[in-house]
Amino acid sequence: MDRELEQGAELKRMVGFDYTKLTPRNEKVEHELFKANNSGINFAKYEDIPVETSGNNCPPNIESFSDINFGEIVNNNIKLCKYTHPTPIQKYAVPVILAKRDIMGCAQTGSGKTAAYLLPLFSNIIETGEFIMSKFIDNSRYGRNRQHPCALVLTPTRELACQVFDEAKKFLYRSRVQPCVIYGGADAGTQIREISRGCHVLIATPGRLIDLLERGLVGLDAIKYLVLDEADRMLDMGFEPQIRRIVVEDDMPQTGRRQTLMFSATFPKEIQMLANEFLHDYIFLAVGRVGSTSENITQKVLWVDEEEKRAFLKELLDAMGPNSLTLIFVETKKGADSLEFYLYKEGYMVTSIHGDRIQKEREEALKSFKCGKRPILVATAVAARGLDIANVKHVINYDLPTDIEEYVHRIGRTGRVGNLGLATSFFNDKNTSLAYDLFEILAESKQEIPEWLENLAYESKRYNGVPKKHKRWYYLQT
């Protein structure tokens, strides 16, 4: 510790200023960043959630943000955010990250995972002055505009990247640390110009980052902190080659020479095994059961045949009222367009989002949904992960996903940070493979379970897949 203090003092002499002190206040920026408040958060709901940790010498948890000194800058921004009571993931993850240990953290959606890694990460970066060191890297081989961030946050979607960037700006307010965000589907030239002005913390989607790496505009040799947000998605078969390209094949410091942080609401066993390759002497932290849902969300499962779905959907929308934010999930892009068109013709204020929409269209759809101008959003899985949209009252699985992890992420768009929410799922013959996992999720979170689903779940478990001869009438009558 004394050595770090000496190194910090020497660095301050080299750069000529104390980078741990607050820069001048900007009231306009401050208002924009912190105008949203945290009223309505039901912190009492979190007190009884079980937390399990494993790993060597796990640091003790905190009970209040005042238990730890994050430094003048981060402490100031915690107060501006009106954060007082840390959520369970924050209580346990913050001291682990401050101790510079690797972590795999699993907690329910909407439980404060982003702040759990950003707050201690930024505290370490600012207090040690690590963000300053990139200025002393020899750029003669690459050109003067090559940036060497000290922290990299990887996310699977553009929307989540932008959301993490917005949080980063809050927690870095009045600091000299410069965050940047890059993602596909937007003008690369604009993002490159932003990065060229200076980038200490880079938030990125894998594809756009690889593009900038190959152009020689970003170097990873100064990375001290690597974060995989929605890590299970980042390490599945779709993203794994890109993650390996970034983490293993480039010039990023190896495991053990950087701090690696992984967070998600679900960590299937096979992903946990794969994640071991990227972590060193790590702490595994599970808030609640791995992959479980929140009891704050009332989950209802209805048997609805395909041809009856639109009528059922209209009944649900009419019952919720015109101003309640409702998120409707469908499986395909074509299905999203079709359902949006149908609801629009029926007089509903609706918009949609899916992977074929250009970034501007996606941003406009989310903006109109968040502000309540169009309180119904039809979406594919692109909106299932990580998006923190306040006051979503109802999530409707018009089409159920094929795996239970996706279900957990979808319904987690409501009931966030202790608030109450409602999730309704349409179930029929097409979804029988999900029956047992869905039954387990409902039972674990103390939800009402339809008798037909319970029967179907036991049949599915018994036969390891329900025979095709079992028709709907069987499940309804047994």
Order of alpha helices (4+ residues) and beta strands (2+ residues): alpha-alpha-beta-alpha-alpha-beta-alpha-beta-alpha-beta-alpha-beta-alpha-beta-alpha-alpha-beta-alpha-beta-beta-alpha-beta-alpha-beta-alpha-beta-beta-alpha-beta-alpha-alpha-alpha
